[in-house]
Amino acid sequence: MWRLLRPDAVVVWDNEEVRSRLSHYYGVLRGAKAAKYRVVKRVPVELEKGAGLEEMWKVHEEKSKEFREVYEEVGSEPSRLAAMRIPPYSLLDLKVDIAYAMLESCRFCEWRCGVNRLKGERGVCGLGSEVRVASAFLHMGEEAPLVPSGTVFFTGCSFKCVFCQNWDISTDPYNGVPVTPQELAKISLELYREGARNINYVGGNPDQQLHVILASLKYMDANVPLLWNSNMYMSSEALSLLVDVIDIWLPDFKYGNDECAKRLSKVPRYVEVVARNHKVACQHGDMIIRHLVLPGHVECCTKPVLKWIAENCPRALVNVMDQYRPEHLVARYPEMYPDIARRPSAKELEEAYRYADELGLCWRPVS
């Protein structure tokens, strides 16, 4: 259930208010709107042969504006979209080419390692150019508007969370099986045919798989919403490639300060980067923000995060999550992380919920 605006205003997830906040997503589900990537692949692009990355970005900026204009015209008329031919070279093709060019000096995330992943060099995420899928299935445990969700779990991650619940795939880039763009498209389409309401790119973390995910869309044309389930530490360049194709965002906002982020996830500049990306994403699509309540971190993390959301992304739905448990390194070395070596208490969760109500957020406590 979603809780909305005041403590006694409890509404089910398909309440009119919730649907209005996910209006684009529900429009695609009903077939009243086109999934954004289907329009992107129909925007023609002319690019001079041998154009460098700087020129590609310039054309991308111009064509992204054109896409938004085209989407305003045909996005709500799928029949008109079906009549539009796919050009020899499209905005989607340009995005794919930029993504692969970025791999030569990787800056998909804000670590900006600069390694040449195309040649097999590995950065913080541990990945070369190969993309591996650890699992793909209809997930019934996601937020209610999303299920059944066609989740595709990728290996590798830009974070090193000491409490990671998916540590087996986030820390082992060789987990799972390698996939080509065509194979990833086949996996996604099979999930859609099995009843997935969305294609949910997750992990690990999907940001590092951007090149193959974008390329896979060339082999799809199903009217299914695309969902980005990320730690939101991607670079601004990667986000620019994504905002035109993602219909609904499912980001994490973990920490309210850089100190906790550095100690528990080993990442610098957390608040600056993640806040910036949340702001941009919530301007370009529907959003459900996840915040995991950590024991001992209500004042330093939960409250600042919820306050930031209320002030900067007030239309977003918020999942205030209570399912933290000591995992991974915390479970193995609890003496090193005494503040989070336990479950959050009922008192801490109630304080988080109370504050979400006080801020007027539309949120869901997880029961």
Buried (B, 14 or more C-beta within 10 A) or exposed (E): BBBBBEEEBEBEBEBEEBBEBBEBBBBBBEEBBBBBBBBBBBBBBEBEEEBEBEEBBEBBEEBBEEBBEBBEEBBBEBEEBEEBEBBEEBBBBBBBBBBBBBBBBBBBBBBBBEBBBBEEBBBBBBBBBBBBBBBBBBBEEBBEBBBBBBBBBBBBBBBBBBBBEBBEBBBBBEBBEEBBBEBBBBBBBEBBEEEBBBBBBBBBBBBBBBBBBBBBBBBBBBBBBBBBBBBBBBBEBBBBBBBBBBBBBBBBBBBBBBEBBBEBBEBEEBBEBBBBBBEBBBEBBBBBBBBBBBBBBBEBBBBBBBBBBBEEBEBBBBBBBBEBEBBBBBBEEEEEBEBBBBBBEEEBBEBBBEBBBBBEBBBBBBE
